[in-house]
Amino acid sequence: MKRLLFAAAAVLFGALDLFGSCGAAPSESLILSLLRQAPGLHAEALSLALDSVGCAAQRGLVTRRDLITVIDYSISSSQPRLFVFDLAARKLLFRELVAHGKNSGGDTTNYFSNEPGSEASSLGLFATQDTYFGHNGYSLRLRGLEEGINDMASERAIVLHGAYYVSSEAIRVLGRLGRSWGCPAVRSEIAHKLIDTIRGGSAIFAYYPEKSWLENSLFLTHDAPPRASALSASR
Protein backbone atom coordinates (compact mmCIF):
# COMPACT_ATOMS: atom_id res chain seq x y z
CA MET A 1 0.00 0.00 0.00
CA LYS A 2 2.84 2.41 0.90
CA ARG A 3 4.46 1.62 -2.42
CA LEU A 4 1.25 2.50 -4.29
CA LEU A 5 0.88 5.77 -2.39
CA PHE A 6 4.49 6.66 -3.12
CA ALA A 7 4.01 5.94 -6.83
CA ALA A 8 0.86 8.06 -6.95
CA ALA A 9 2.65 10.92 -5.20
CA ALA A 10 5.56 10.66 -7.64
CA VAL A 11 3.18 11.00 -10.59
CA LEU A 12 1.43 13.97 -9.01
CA PHE A 13 4.62 15.88 -8.17
CA GLY A 14 6.01 15.03 -11.60
CA ALA A 15 2.98 16.75 -13.12
CA LEU A 16 3.53 19.78 -10.86
CA ASP A 17 7.15 20.08 -11.95
CA LEU A 18 6.31 20.01 -15.66
CA PHE A 19 5.27 23.65 -15.59
CA GLY A 20 8.49 24.74 -13.92
CA SER A 21 8.66 27.74 -11.62
CA CYS A 22 7.26 31.10 -12.66
CA GLY A 23 9.69 32.67 -15.11
CA ALA A 24 11.48 29.41 -15.87
CA ALA A 25 11.41 28.04 -19.40
CA PRO A 26 9.09 25.07 -19.90
CA SER A 27 10.87 21.83 -20.77
CA GLU A 28 11.72 21.76 -24.49
CA SER A 29 11.40 17.96 -24.51
CA LEU A 30 7.87 18.27 -23.12
CA ILE A 31 6.89 20.91 -25.69
CA LEU A 32 8.29 18.92 -28.61
CA SER A 33 6.64 15.72 -27.39
CA LEU A 34 3.23 17.43 -27.19
CA LEU A 35 3.62 19.29 -30.51
CA ARG A 36 4.30 16.05 -32.35
CA GLN A 37 0.87 14.83 -31.26
CA ALA A 38 -0.96 18.07 -32.06
CA PRO A 39 -0.72 18.95 -35.76
CA GLY A 40 -1.58 22.57 -36.42
CA LEU A 41 -0.86 23.90 -32.93
CA HIS A 42 1.72 26.68 -32.98
CA ALA A 43 4.79 26.18 -30.80
CA GLU A 44 4.46 29.70 -29.42
CA ALA A 45 0.90 29.01 -28.23
CA LEU A 46 1.93 25.88 -26.32
CA SER A 47 5.11 27.40 -24.87
CA LEU A 48 3.26 30.48 -23.66
CA ALA A 49 0.47 28.33 -22.23
CA LEU A 50 2.88 26.31 -20.11
CA ASP A 51 4.70 29.48 -19.08
CA SER A 52 1.43 31.16 -18.08
CA VAL A 53 0.03 28.18 -16.18
CA GLY A 54 3.29 27.75 -14.28
CA CYS A 55 2.91 31.27 -12.88
CA ALA A 56 -0.79 30.81 -12.09
CA ALA A 57 -0.17 27.46 -10.39
CA GLN A 58 2.41 29.03 -8.06
CA ARG A 59 -0.23 31.54 -7.00
CA GLY A 60 -2.77 28.81 -6.30
CA LEU A 61 -5.07 29.94 -9.11
CA VAL A 62 -4.97 26.59 -10.90
CA THR A 63 -5.61 23.57 -8.71
CA ARG A 64 -5.53 20.79 -11.32
CA ARG A 65 -2.02 20.78 -12.71
CA ASP A 66 -2.19 17.48 -14.55
CA LEU A 67 -4.10 18.95 -17.51
CA ILE A 68 -3.86 21.96 -19.78
CA THR A 69 -6.22 23.10 -22.55
CA VAL A 70 -4.84 25.34 -25.29
CA ILE A 71 -7.12 27.19 -27.72
CA ASP A 72 -5.09 28.61 -30.61
CA TYR A 73 -7.27 31.33 -32.13
CA SER A 74 -4.62 32.06 -34.75
CA ILE A 75 -5.85 28.90 -36.51
CA SER A 76 -8.86 29.00 -38.83
CA SER A 77 -12.17 27.95 -37.25
CA SER A 78 -12.52 25.27 -39.92
CA GLN A 79 -9.50 23.46 -38.43
CA PRO A 80 -9.12 21.81 -35.01
CA ARG A 81 -7.67 24.41 -32.64
CA LEU A 82 -8.58 23.22 -29.15
CA PHE A 83 -6.04 20.84 -27.63
CA VAL A 84 -6.21 19.11 -24.24
CA PHE A 85 -3.03 17.57 -22.88
CA ASP A 86 -2.36 15.18 -20.01
CA LEU A 87 0.97 16.60 -18.88
CA ALA A 88 1.99 13.75 -16.59
CA ALA A 89 1.50 11.22 -19.40
CA ARG A 90 2.72 13.66 -22.07
CA LYS A 91 -0.36 12.72 -24.07
CA LEU A 92 -2.86 14.57 -26.28
CA LEU A 93 -6.39 13.79 -25.07
CA PHE A 94 -8.50 15.96 -27.40
CA ARG A 95 -7.91 17.84 -30.67
CA GLU A 96 -11.18 19.57 -31.48
CA LEU A 97 -12.97 22.27 -33.42
CA VAL A 98 -13.99 25.26 -31.31
CA ALA A 99 -16.07 28.30 -32.22
CA HIS A 100 -15.26 31.91 -31.43
CA GLY A 101 -17.52 34.91 -30.76
CA LYS A 102 -19.49 36.37 -33.66
CA ASN A 103 -17.74 39.75 -33.36
CA SER A 104 -14.26 38.24 -33.23
CA GLY A 105 -14.22 37.56 -36.96
CA GLY A 106 -15.42 35.22 -39.70
CA ASP A 107 -13.39 32.07 -40.28
CA THR A 108 -10.37 33.69 -38.66
CA THR A 109 -10.26 35.94 -35.61
CA ASN A 110 -9.09 39.55 -35.51
CA TYR A 111 -10.80 41.08 -32.46
CA PHE A 112 -11.09 40.14 -28.79
CA SER A 113 -12.91 41.76 -25.89
CA ASN A 114 -13.61 41.51 -22.18
CA GLU A 115 -16.65 43.77 -22.36
CA PRO A 116 -20.20 42.59 -21.57
CA GLY A 117 -22.33 42.64 -24.70
CA SER A 118 -19.33 42.55 -27.04
CA GLU A 119 -20.17 39.04 -28.32
CA ALA A 120 -16.44 38.55 -28.84
CA SER A 121 -14.02 35.97 -27.51
CA SER A 122 -11.49 36.77 -24.79
CA LEU A 123 -7.82 35.85 -24.68
CA GLY A 124 -5.69 34.73 -21.77
CA LEU A 125 -5.76 32.25 -18.94
CA PHE A 126 -8.93 30.78 -17.49
CA ALA A 127 -9.57 28.22 -14.74
CA THR A 128 -12.38 25.72 -15.17
CA GLN A 129 -15.04 25.64 -12.49
CA ASP A 130 -18.28 23.71 -11.95
CA THR A 131 -20.77 22.31 -14.45
CA TYR A 132 -24.48 22.94 -14.95
CA PHE A 133 -27.30 22.29 -17.40
CA GLY A 134 -28.44 25.47 -19.16
CA HIS A 135 -29.72 26.83 -22.45
CA ASN A 136 -26.85 25.16 -24.28
CA GLY A 137 -27.10 21.88 -22.38
CA TYR A 138 -24.25 20.55 -20.26
CA SER A 139 -21.89 23.49 -19.74
CA LEU A 140 -18.70 24.38 -17.87
CA ARG A 141 -18.23 27.67 -16.07
CA LEU A 142 -14.93 29.48 -16.63
CA ARG A 143 -13.15 31.94 -14.38
CA GLY A 144 -11.08 34.54 -16.20
CA LEU A 145 -7.79 35.10 -14.36
CA GLU A 146 -6.45 38.13 -16.23
CA GLU A 147 -7.64 41.55 -15.09
CA GLY A 148 -8.91 43.66 -17.96
CA ILE A 149 -8.42 40.77 -20.40
CA ASN A 150 -10.94 38.08 -19.43
CA ASP A 151 -11.93 38.71 -15.80
CA MET A 152 -15.51 39.58 -16.85
CA ALA A 153 -16.06 35.99 -18.00
CA SER A 154 -18.52 35.18 -15.20
CA GLU A 155 -20.50 38.39 -15.73
CA ARG A 156 -20.60 37.67 -19.46
CA ALA A 157 -21.65 34.04 -18.87
CA ILE A 158 -18.64 32.82 -20.85
CA VAL A 159 -18.76 29.02 -20.56
CA LEU A 160 -17.62 26.01 -22.54
CA HIS A 161 -20.57 24.19 -24.11
CA GLY A 162 -21.62 22.08 -27.05
CA ALA A 163 -23.28 23.63 -30.11
CA TYR A 164 -24.92 22.36 -33.29
CA TYR A 165 -23.04 24.96 -35.34
CA VAL A 166 -19.69 23.36 -34.49
CA SER A 167 -19.61 20.60 -37.08
CA SER A 168 -18.19 19.51 -40.41
CA GLU A 169 -21.61 20.24 -41.91
CA ALA A 170 -21.42 23.89 -40.80
CA ILE A 171 -17.98 24.15 -42.41
CA ARG A 172 -19.33 22.60 -45.63
CA VAL A 173 -22.24 25.04 -45.81
CA LEU A 174 -20.66 28.23 -44.42
CA GLY A 175 -16.99 27.68 -45.17
CA ARG A 176 -16.39 28.12 -41.43
CA LEU A 177 -17.93 27.21 -38.11
CA GLY A 178 -20.95 29.01 -36.75
CA ARG A 179 -20.16 31.55 -34.05
CA SER A 180 -21.08 32.00 -30.40
CA TRP A 181 -21.67 35.09 -28.26
CA GLY A 182 -18.12 34.77 -26.96
CA CYS A 183 -18.14 31.25 -25.53
CA PRO A 184 -15.70 28.57 -26.70
CA ALA A 185 -18.29 26.17 -28.14
CA VAL A 186 -17.37 22.63 -29.20
CA ARG A 187 -19.06 19.74 -31.00
CA SER A 188 -22.18 18.57 -29.17
CA GLU A 189 -21.05 14.95 -29.54
CA ILE A 190 -17.84 15.56 -27.58
CA ALA A 191 -18.95 18.28 -25.14
CA HIS A 192 -19.92 16.09 -22.17
CA LYS A 193 -16.76 13.98 -22.27
CA LEU A 194 -14.52 17.01 -22.78
CA ILE A 195 -16.14 18.98 -19.97
CA ASP A 196 -15.92 16.10 -17.51
CA THR A 197 -12.22 15.70 -18.35
CA ILE A 198 -11.18 19.31 -17.69
CA ARG A 199 -13.66 20.58 -15.08
CA GLY A 200 -12.71 21.42 -11.51
CA GLY A 201 -9.74 23.78 -11.63
CA SER A 202 -7.66 22.97 -14.70
CA ALA A 203 -6.30 25.69 -16.99
CA ILE A 204 -7.57 26.88 -20.36
CA PHE A 205 -5.20 29.17 -22.27
CA ALA A 206 -6.71 31.12 -25.17
CA TYR A 207 -3.98 32.33 -27.52
CA TYR A 208 -3.66 34.83 -30.35
CA PRO A 209 -0.52 36.88 -31.21
CA GLU A 210 -2.11 40.08 -29.92
CA LYS A 211 0.80 42.39 -29.05
CA SER A 212 -0.68 44.33 -26.14
CA TRP A 213 -1.80 41.22 -24.27
CA LEU A 214 1.48 39.40 -24.87
CA GLU A 215 3.47 42.36 -23.57
CA ASN A 216 1.34 43.06 -20.50
CA SER A 217 -0.02 39.74 -19.22
CA LEU A 218 0.99 39.19 -15.59
CA PHE A 219 1.21 35.44 -16.25
CA LEU A 220 3.76 35.62 -19.06
CA THR A 221 7.50 36.07 -18.63
CA HIS A 222 7.82 37.77 -22.02
CA ASP A 223 10.81 35.73 -23.17
CA ALA A 224 8.74 32.83 -24.48
CA PRO A 225 8.20 33.93 -28.13
CA PRO A 226 11.87 33.64 -29.19
CA ARG A 227 12.12 30.27 -27.46
CA ALA A 228 8.91 29.14 -29.15
CA SER A 229 10.18 30.29 -32.53
CA ALA A 230 13.28 28.14 -32.12
CA LEU A 231 11.13 25.17 -31.23
CA SER A 232 8.90 25.75 -34.23
CA ALA A 233 11.92 25.81 -36.51
CA SER A 234 13.02 22.44 -35.15
CA ARG A 235 9.72 20.68 -35.88
C-alpha positions in Angstrom: 0.0 0.0 0.0 2.8 2.4 0.9 4.5 1.6 -2.4 1.2 2.5 -4.3 0.9 5.8 -2.4 4.5 6.7 -3.1 4.0 5.9 -6.8 0.9 8.1 -6.9 2.7 10.9 -5.2 5.6 10.7 -7.6 3.2 11.0 -10.6 1.4 14.0 -9.0 4.6 15.9 -8.2 6.0 15.0 -11.6 3.0 16.7 -13.1 3.5 19.8 -10.9 7.2 20.1 -11.9 6.3 20.0 -15.7 5.3 23.7 -15.6 8.5 24.7 -13.9 8.7 27.7 -11.6 7.3 31.1 -12.7 9.7 32.7 -15.1 11.5 29.4 -15.9 11.4 28.0 -19.4 9.1 25.1 -19.9 10.9 21.8 -20.8 11.7 21.8 -24.5 11.4 18.0 -24.5 7.9 18.3 -23.1 6.9 20.9 -25.7 8.3 18.9 -28.6 6.6 15.7 -27.4 3.2 17.4 -27.2 3.6 19.3 -30.5 4.3 16.0 -32.3 0.9 14.8 -31.3 -1.0 18.1 -32.1 -0.7 19.0 -35.8 -1.6 22.6 -36.4 -0.9 23.9 -32.9 1.7 26.7 -33.0 4.8 26.2 -30.8 4.5 29.7 -29.4 0.9 29.0 -28.2 1.9 25.9 -26.3 5.1 27.4 -24.9 3.3 30.5 -23.7 0.5 28.3 -22.2 2.9 26.3 -20.1 4.7 29.5 -19.1 1.4 31.2 -18.1 0.0 28.2 -16.2 3.3 27.8 -14.3 2.9 31.3 -12.9 -0.8 30.8 -12.1 -0.2 27.5 -10.4 2.4 29.0 -8.1 -0.2 31.5 -7.0 -2.8 28.8 -6.3 -5.1 29.9 -9.1 -5.0 26.6 -10.9 -5.6 23.6 -8.7 -5.5 20.8 -11.3 -2.0 20.8 -12.7 -2.2 17.5 -14.6 -4.1 19.0 -17.5 -3.9 22.0 -19.8 -6.2 23.1 -22.5 -4.8 25.3 -25.3 -7.1 27.2 -27.7 -5.1 28.6 -30.6 -7.3 31.3 -32.1 -4.6 32.1 -34.7 -5.8 28.9 -36.5 -8.9 29.0 -38.8 -12.2 27.9 -37.3 -12.5 25.3 -39.9 -9.5 23.5 -38.4 -9.1 21.8 -35.0 -7.7 24.4 -32.6 -8.6 23.2 -29.1 -6.0 20.8 -27.6 -6.2 19.1 -24.2 -3.0 17.6 -22.9 -2.4 15.2 -20.0 1.0 16.6 -18.9 2.0 13.7 -16.6 1.5 11.2 -19.4 2.7 13.7 -22.1 -0.4 12.7 -24.1 -2.9 14.6 -26.3 -6.4 13.8 -25.1 -8.5 16.0 -27.4 -7.9 17.8 -30.7 -11.2 19.6 -31.5 -13.0 22.3 -33.4 -14.0 25.3 -31.3 -16.1 28.3 -32.2 -15.3 31.9 -31.4 -17.5 34.9 -30.8 -19.5 36.4 -33.7 -17.7 39.8 -33.4 -14.3 38.2 -33.2 -14.2 37.6 -37.0 -15.4 35.2 -39.7 -13.4 32.1 -40.3 -10.4 33.7 -38.7 -10.3 35.9 -35.6 -9.1 39.6 -35.5 -10.8 41.1 -32.5 -11.1 40.1 -28.8 -12.9 41.8 -25.9 -13.6 41.5 -22.2 -16.6 43.8 -22.4 -20.2 42.6 -21.6 -22.3 42.6 -24.7 -19.3 42.6 -27.0 -20.2 39.0 -28.3 -16.4 38.6 -28.8 -14.0 36.0 -27.5 -11.5 36.8 -24.8 -7.8 35.8 -24.7 -5.7 34.7 -21.8 -5.8 32.3 -18.9 -8.9 30.8 -17.5 -9.6 28.2 -14.7 -12.4 25.7 -15.2 -15.0 25.6 -12.5 -18.3 23.7 -12.0 -20.8 22.3 -14.5 -24.5 22.9 -15.0 -27.3 22.3 -17.4 -28.4 25.5 -19.2 -29.7 26.8 -22.4 -26.9 25.2 -24.3 -27.1 21.9 -22.4 -24.3 20.6 -20.3 -21.9 23.5 -19.7 -18.7 24.4 -17.9 -18.2 27.7 -16.1 -14.9 29.5 -16.6 -13.1 31.9 -14.4 -11.1 34.5 -16.2 -7.8 35.1 -14.4 -6.4 38.1 -16.2 -7.6 41.5 -15.1 -8.9 43.7 -18.0 -8.4 40.8 -20.4 -10.9 38.1 -19.4 -11.9 38.7 -15.8 -15.5 39.6 -16.8 -16.1 36.0 -18.0 -18.5 35.2 -15.2 -20.5 38.4 -15.7 -20.6 37.7 -19.5 -21.7 34.0 -18.9 -18.6 32.8 -20.9 -18.8 29.0 -20.6 -17.6 26.0 -22.5 -20.6 24.2 -24.1 -21.6 22.1 -27.0 -23.3 23.6 -30.1 -24.9 22.4 -33.3 -23.0 25.0 -35.3 -19.7 23.4 -34.5 -19.6 20.6 -37.1 -18.2 19.5 -40.4 -21.6 20.2 -41.9 -21.4 23.9 -40.8 -18.0 24.2 -42.4 -19.3 22.6 -45.6 -22.2 25.0 -45.8 -20.7 28.2 -44.4 -17.0 27.7 -45.2 -16.4 28.1 -41.4 -17.9 27.2 -38.1 -21.0 29.0 -36.7 -20.2 31.5 -34.0 -21.1 32.0 -30.4 -21.7 35.1 -28.3 -18.1 34.8 -27.0 -18.1 31.2 -25.5 -15.7 28.6 -26.7 -18.3 26.2 -28.1 -17.4 22.6 -29.2 -19.1 19.7 -31.0 -22.2 18.6 -29.2 -21.1 15.0 -29.5 -17.8 15.6 -27.6 -19.0 18.3 -25.1 -19.9 16.1 -22.2 -16.8 14.0 -22.3 -14.5 17.0 -22.8 -16.1 19.0 -20.0 -15.9 16.1 -17.5 -12.2 15.7 -18.3 -11.2 19.3 -17.7 -13.7 20.6 -15.1 -12.7 21.4 -11.5 -9.7 23.8 -11.6 -7.7 23.0 -14.7 -6.3 25.7 -17.0 -7.6 26.9 -20.4 -5.2 29.2 -22.3 -6.7 31.1 -25.2 -4.0 32.3 -27.5 -3.7 34.8 -30.3 -0.5 36.9 -31.2 -2.1 40.1 -29.9 0.8 42.4 -29.0 -0.7 44.3 -26.1 -1.8 41.2 -24.3 1.5 39.4 -24.9 3.5 42.4 -23.6 1.3 43.1 -20.5 0.0 39.7 -19.2 1.0 39.2 -15.6 1.2 35.4 -16.3 3.8 35.6 -19.1 7.5 36.1 -18.6 7.8 37.8 -22.0 10.8 35.7 -23.2 8.7 32.8 -24.5 8.2 33.9 -28.1 11.9 33.6 -29.2 12.1 30.3 -27.5 8.9 29.1 -29.1 10.2 30.3 -32.5 13.3 28.1 -32.1 11.1 25.2 -31.2 8.9 25.7 -34.2 11.9 25.8 -36.5 13.0 22.4 -35.1 9.7 20.7 -35.9 
